[in-house]
Amino acid sequence: MIPLLGISLLDLGLPFARLLDAEEAHRLALMALKTLPLPPPTADDQRLKVEAFGLRFSNPVGLAAGFDKDAEVPDAALKIGFGFVEVGTLTPEAQSGNPRPRVFRLPADEAVVNRLGFNNGGFAAAHKRLARRARSTGILGVNVGANRESLDRAADYVEGIKTFAAAADYLTVNVSSPNTPGLRDLQFGAALDDLVARVIEARERVAARDGKKPALLKIAPDLSLTELDGVVTIARKRGIDGIIVANTTIARPRSLRDRAAREEGGLSGRPLFALSTRMLAETFLRAEGAFPLIGVGGIDSADAAWQKLRAGAALVQLYTALIYKGFSLVAAIKRGLVRRLEREKIGKITDVVGSDARDIVRAPWPV
């Protein structure tokens, strides 16, 4: 009962947290994870196991980057039941990000708009924390970015690979945040080709010392299909190990009801689901099995996770839904996935990956 008690206490604070400023509520959630008793979770159903990027995941449900920006609570998050946790985005030097207010809840839409701008304490502080953790506690991804004022942003990513290769199980190159001016330009053409080439070269250089760690690319959901063609072509040519689809969107779906949708920044949560799932399926078909994908955007239930898997995700990640549904959502999604496997008489979760991708891309474009 003790593991459930810790998660229940976290979720009991949700109504109170929603009365606070969004960033203050987030700070309190991190503090709670540091202090509440959270013994290791029970073993996951064997049918949820996934092998991807040369790693073995006990279940396909991960915590997306953005929640634990400074790598303060990765092991506590793993105890909640996530199959993997991704920390960051981290930059070489500490930076405060954009001015407040910069995070806006959209309760009517179960969404969030943020324009944080890679606020974090920098590589050195996060690396110090990660170097102290026990490596046997679960799969950890480290998401790296570039400083706002950097003169060579590709060099910042290279430094991230070199810094965290020993501490991470995989590394994510985040070129898709909409909140650092010009950052998304790194997704295109020669800039992306140069960046990925330098990242892979750096990964190979440290492989003898730290092991060959998978390098993933995180892309925006706002790419045109022609732009997506270019991204996947470069990823395949340069040997990227996987793509995360997708980051927040600068688009505003017609369905949005909350006035905060007018705020500038990236939109996450339920309204992102249709667009990110369509981009996931489009990426899956273009990748042709060259590498696995992680599906992100609007996952708030077992059904949503199931749809991401069938669209082409080997693994899924969530964050925004935790704000509205609490940490017990993780266990609920896993239970729901197992029930779906049983109901449809499917042997294991990996058997459904990509099964709906072709049907999804034939549908009208989400608006």
Residue pairs with C-beta under 8 A, 6 or more apart in sequence:
2 37
2 39
3 38
3 39
3 40
3 41
3 42
3 79
5 37
6 36
6 37
6 38
6 39
6 79
7 38
7 80
7 326
7 327
7 328
7 331
8 328
9 32
9 36
10 29
10 32
10 33
10 36
10 326
10 327
11 326
11 327
11 328
13 28
13 29
13 32
14 326
17 25
17 28
17 29
18 25
18 105
18 107
20 28
21 101
22 103
22 104
22 105
22 112
23 100
23 102
23 103
25 323
26 67
26 103
30 68
30 72
30 73
33 73
33 76
33 77
34 72
34 73
34 76
38 76
38 79
38 80
39 79
40 79
41 79
41 80
41 81
41 331
43 58
44 58
44 59
44 81
44 83
44 334
45 59
45 334
45 338
46 348
47 338
47 341
47 347
47 348
47 349
48 58
48 59
48 60
48 83
48 334
48 337
48 338
48 348
48 349
49 56
49 57
49 58
49 59
49 348
49 349
49 350
50 56
50 57
50 59
50 60
50 83
50 314
50 315
50 349
50 350
51 57
51 350
52 242
52 292
52 314
52 315
53 170
53 214
53 216
53 241
53 242
53 291
53 292
54 214
54 241
55 139
55 169
55 170
55 214
57 83
57 84
57 139
57 315
58 83
58 138
59 81
59 82
59 83
59 334
60 83
60 305
60 309
60 313
60 314
60 315
60 316
60 337
60 349
61 81
61 82
61 83
61 305
61 315
61 316
61 317
61 318
61 330
61 333
61 334
62 82
62 83
62 84
62 85
62 86
62 141
62 294
62 315
62 316
62 317
62 318
63 77
63 82
63 84
63 85
63 86
63 317
63 318
63 319
64 86
64 296
64 317
64 318
64 319
65 86
65 87
65 88
65 89
65 141
65 143
65 172
65 174
65 218
65 317
65 319
66 89
66 114
66 319
67 77
67 319
67 322
68 74
68 77
68 85
68 87
68 88
69 87
69 88
69 89
69 90
69 119
69 120
70 87
70 90
70 120
70 121
70 125
70 126
70 129
71 87
71 88
71 90
71 126
71 129
71 130
71 142
72 129
74 85
74 87
74 130
74 133
74 138
74 140
75 133
75 134
75 137
75 138
77 85
78 84
78 85
78 137
78 138
80 327
80 330
81 330
81 331
81 334
82 138
82 330
83 138
83 139
83 315
84 138
84 139
84 140
84 141
84 169
84 315
85 138
85 139
85 140
85 141
86 140
86 141
86 142
86 143
86 172
86 317
87 126
87 130
87 140
87 141
87 142
87 143
88 120
88 126
88 142
88 143
88 144
88 145
88 172
88 174
89 118
89 120
89 143
89 144
89 145
89 174
89 177
90 120
90 122
90 123
90 126
90 142
90 143
90 144
90 145
90 160
90 164
91 118
91 120
91 122
91 123
91 144
91 145
91 146
91 147
91 156
92 122
92 123
92 146
92 147
92 150
92 156
92 159
92 160
92 163
93 122
93 123
93 147
94 120
94 121
94 122
94 125
95 117
95 118
95 119
95 120
95 122
95 147
95 148
96 119
97 116
97 117
97 118
97 119
97 120
97 179
98 115
98 116
98 117
98 119
98 179
102 114
102 115
102 116
102 117
102 265
103 112
103 113
103 114
103 115
103 116
104 112
104 113
104 114
104 260
104 263
104 265
105 111
105 112
105 260
105 323
106 112
106 113
106 256
106 257
106 258
106 260
106 261
106 269
106 271
107 258
107 324
108 257
108 258
109 255
109 256
109 257
109 258
109 261
109 269
109 270
109 271
110 269
110 270
110 300
110 320
110 321
110 324
111 256
111 258
111 261
111 267
111 268
111 269
111 270
111 271
111 272
111 320
112 267
112 268
112 269
112 320
112 323
113 260
113 261
113 263
113 264
113 265
113 266
113 267
113 268
114 179
114 248
114 265
114 266
114 268
115 178
115 179
115 263
115 264
115 265
115 266
116 179
116 265
117 148
117 177
117 179
117 180
118 145
118 146
118 147
118 148
118 177
118 179
118 180
120 126
123 144
123 159
123 160
123 163
123 164
126 142
126 164
127 163
127 164
127 167
130 140
130 142
130 164
130 167
130 168
131 166
131 167
133 140
133 167
139 169
139 170
140 167
140 168
140 169
141 168
141 169
141 170
141 171
141 172
141 216
142 160
142 164
142 167
142 168
142 170
142 171
142 172
143 171
143 172
143 174
143 218
144 156
144 157
144 160
144 161
144 164
144 171
144 172
144 173
144 174
145 156
145 157
145 160
145 174
145 177
145 180
145 183
146 153
146 154
146 156
146 157
146 180
146 183
146 186
147 153
147 156
148 180
148 181
150 156
153 183
153 186
153 195
154 186
154 194
154 195
154 198
154 199
155 198
157 173
157 195
157 198
157 199
158 198
158 199
158 202
160 171
160 173
161 171
161 199
161 202
161 203
161 206
161 213
161 215
162 202
162 205
162 206
164 171
165 171
165 203
165 206
165 207
165 209
165 210
165 211
165 213
166 206
166 209
166 210
168 213
169 213
169 214
170 213
170 214
170 215
170 216
170 241
170 242
171 203
171 213
171 214
171 215
171 216
172 215
172 216
172 217
172 218
172 244
173 195
173 196
173 199
173 215
173 216
173 217
173 218
174 218
174 247
175 183
175 184
175 186
175 187
175 192
175 195
175 217
175 218
175 219
176 183
176 184
176 187
176 218
176 219
176 220
176 246
176 247
177 183
177 184
177 247
177 248
177 266
178 184
178 220
178 222
178 247
178 248
178 249
178 250
178 265
178 266
179 265
179 266
184 220
185 191
186 192
186 195
187 219
187 220
187 223
187 227
187 231
188 227
188 230
189 230
192 230
192 231
192 234
193 234
193 237
193 238
196 217
196 234
196 235
196 238
196 240
197 238
199 215
200 215
200 238
200 239
200 240
203 212
203 213
203 215
204 212
207 213
214 241
214 242
215 240
215 241
216 240
216 241
216 242
216 243
216 244
216 294
217 231
217 235
217 240
217 242
217 243
217 244
218 243
218 244
218 246
218 247
219 228
219 231
219 243
219 244
219 245
219 246
219 247
219 279
219 283
220 246
220 247
220 249
221 245
221 246
221 247
221 248
221 249
221 251
221 272
221 275
221 276
221 279
221 297
222 249
222 250
222 251
223 231
223 279
225 282
228 279
228 282
228 283
228 286
229 286
231 243
232 243
232 283
232 286
232 287
234 240
235 243
235 287
235 290
235 291
236 287
236 290
236 291
240 291
241 291
241 292
242 291
242 292
242 293
242 294
242 314
243 283
243 287
243 291
243 293
243 294
244 293
244 294
244 296
244 317
245 276
245 279
245 280
245 283
245 293
245 294
245 295
245 296
245 297
245 313
246 272
246 275
246 276
246 279
246 280
246 296
246 297
247 266
247 296
248 265
248 266
248 267
248 268
248 272
249 266
249 267
249 268
249 272
249 275
249 276
249 297
250 266
250 267
251 267
251 275
252 261
252 267
253 271
253 274
253 275
253 366
253 367
254 367
255 271
256 271
261 267
268 297
268 298
268 319
268 320
269 298
269 300
269 320
269 321
269 324
270 298
270 300
270 320
270 321
271 298
272 297
272 298
273 297
273 298
273 299
273 304
274 298
274 366
275 297
275 366
276 295
276 296
276 297
276 298
277 295
277 297
277 298
277 307
277 308
277 311
277 360
278 311
278 360
278 361
278 363
278 365
278 366
280 293
280 295
280 308
280 311
280 312
280 313
281 311
281 312
281 356
281 357
281 358
281 360
281 361
282 361
283 293
283 312
284 293
284 311
284 312
284 313
284 354
284 357
285 312
285 357
285 358
285 361
287 293
292 314
292 315
293 312
293 313
293 314
293 315
294 313
294 314
294 315
294 316
294 317
295 308
295 309
295 311
295 312
295 313
295 315
295 316
295 317
296 316
296 317
296 318
298 304
298 320
298 321
299 305
299 308
299 316
299 317
299 318
299 321
299 333
300 318
300 320
300 321
300 324
300 325
300 329
301 329
301 332
301 333
301 336
302 332
302 333
302 334
302 335
302 336
302 337
302 339
302 340
303 336
305 316
305 318
305 333
305 336
305 337
306 336
306 337
306 340
306 352
307 356
308 316
309 316
309 349
309 352
309 353
310 352
310 353
310 354
310 355
310 356
310 357
311 354
311 356
311 357
311 360
312 353
312 354
312 357
313 353
314 350
314 353
318 329
318 333
321 329
322 329
337 349
340 346
341 347
341 348
341 349
346 352
